[in-house]
Amino acid sequence: MDPCRYPNGATGNCGATPTRRYLPGHRCADHTPAALAGLPEPPETACPPRRCYCGQCEWWTPYNRFDVPSDTWTTDARAIASGKRRASPEMRAAAMAEVAEQRERRARLRKGGATPDQ
């Protein structure tokens, strides 16, 4: 395990162990970016927010249809369905289905009908 690399004035680096790896280098519990900012420590996982690589994050489900957040899927679905963005045949079929759903939903809303989501 690498020692803490937090600069400690005249003595060089902190040198404490155990450490976790951060962007500025290995840090002990007293010198993590969160500890220096006075914030609580993040959970013990390597996953960034809204992306799960470990399968143990609380919001993760094994049945995510797509690997992008839902708010960006609308734009991506239109680009994929139109052929402006490359995708696998399965992804293109899913995008075309999503665009068709959006068109039907929009038409129902224009006519004053309720959506199945309500």
C-alpha positions as CSV (number, residue, x, y, z in Angstrom):
1,M,0.0,0.0,0.0
2,D,1.3,3.4,-0.9
3,P,1.8,6.0,1.8
4,C,-0.2,9.3,1.9
5,R,1.2,11.9,-0.4
6,Y,-0.3,15.0,1.1
7,P,2.3,17.7,1.4
8,N,3.1,18.3,5.1
9,G,5.2,21.4,5.2
10,A,8.8,21.0,6.1
11,T,8.7,17.3,6.6
12,G,7.7,16.4,3.1
13,N,4.7,14.1,2.7
14,C,2.3,12.8,5.4
15,G,3.3,9.1,4.9
16,A,0.4,7.6,6.8
17,T,-1.2,4.3,5.8
18,P,-3.8,2.9,4.9
19,T,-4.7,5.1,2.0
20,R,-7.2,5.3,-0.8
21,R,-6.3,6.5,-4.3
22,Y,-7.7,9.9,-5.4
23,L,-6.9,12.2,-8.4
24,P,-4.2,14.1,-6.5
25,G,-2.6,10.8,-5.3
26,H,-2.9,8.4,-2.4
27,R,-4.4,10.0,0.7
28,C,-5.0,8.8,4.3
29,A,-8.3,9.4,6.0
30,D,-7.2,12.7,7.5
31,H,-6.2,14.2,4.1
32,T,-8.9,13.0,1.6
33,P,-10.4,15.8,-0.5
34,A,-13.7,15.4,1.5
35,A,-11.9,15.6,4.8
36,L,-10.0,18.7,3.8
37,A,-13.3,20.3,2.6
38,G,-15.1,19.4,5.9
39,L,-17.5,17.0,4.1
40,P,-18.5,13.4,4.8
41,E,-16.6,10.7,3.0
42,P,-18.2,9.2,-0.1
43,P,-19.2,5.5,-0.1
44,E,-16.6,2.9,-0.6
45,T,-17.1,2.3,-4.3
46,A,-15.3,3.1,-7.5
47,C,-18.5,4.2,-9.3
48,P,-19.1,7.9,-10.3
49,P,-22.6,9.3,-9.8
50,R,-25.3,7.8,-12.0
51,R,-22.9,5.2,-13.5
52,C,-22.6,1.9,-11.8
53,Y,-19.8,-0.5,-12.6
54,C,-19.9,-2.6,-9.4
55,G,-23.6,-3.6,-9.4
56,Q,-23.9,-2.7,-5.7
57,C,-25.0,1.0,-5.8
58,E,-28.4,1.7,-4.2
59,W,-30.0,3.1,-7.4
60,W,-28.6,0.5,-9.8
61,T,-30.9,-2.1,-11.3
62,P,-29.8,-5.0,-13.5
63,Y,-32.4,-4.2,-16.1
64,N,-31.3,-0.7,-17.2
65,R,-32.4,-0.5,-20.9
66,F,-29.7,1.9,-21.8
67,D,-26.4,3.0,-20.3
68,V,-27.4,6.7,-20.5
69,P,-29.5,8.8,-18.1
70,S,-33.1,9.0,-19.2
71,D,-33.1,12.7,-19.9
72,T,-30.5,12.4,-22.6
73,W,-32.1,9.3,-24.2
74,T,-34.8,11.4,-25.9
75,T,-32.2,13.3,-27.9
76,D,-30.1,10.2,-28.6
77,A,-33.1,8.2,-29.7
78,R,-34.1,10.7,-32.3
79,A,-30.5,10.9,-33.6
80,I,-30.2,7.1,-33.7
81,A,-33.6,6.5,-35.3
82,S,-32.9,9.1,-38.0
83,G,-29.5,7.4,-38.8
84,K,-27.5,10.5,-37.9
85,R,-25.8,8.6,-35.1
86,R,-24.4,5.1,-35.4
87,A,-25.8,2.3,-33.3
88,S,-26.3,-1.5,-33.4
89,P,-29.5,-2.8,-35.1
90,E,-31.0,-3.6,-31.7
91,M,-30.3,-0.1,-30.4
92,R,-31.7,1.4,-33.6
93,A,-34.9,-0.7,-33.3
94,A,-35.3,0.4,-29.6
95,A,-34.7,4.1,-30.6
96,M,-37.3,3.9,-33.4
97,A,-39.8,2.3,-30.9
98,E,-39.1,5.1,-28.4
99,V,-39.6,7.8,-31.0
100,A,-42.9,6.2,-32.1
101,E,-44.0,6.2,-28.4
102,Q,-43.1,9.8,-28.1
103,R,-45.1,10.7,-31.3
104,E,-48.2,8.8,-30.0
105,R,-47.9,10.4,-26.6
106,R,-47.6,13.9,-28.2
107,A,-50.7,13.2,-30.4
108,R,-52.8,12.1,-27.4
109,L,-51.8,15.2,-25.5
110,R,-52.7,17.5,-28.4
111,K,-56.1,15.8,-28.6
112,G,-56.6,16.3,-24.9
113,G,-56.4,12.6,-24.0
114,A,-54.8,11.2,-20.9
115,T,-51.5,9.4,-21.1
116,P,-51.1,5.9,-19.7
117,D,-48.5,7.4,-17.3
118,Q,-51.2,9.3,-15.4
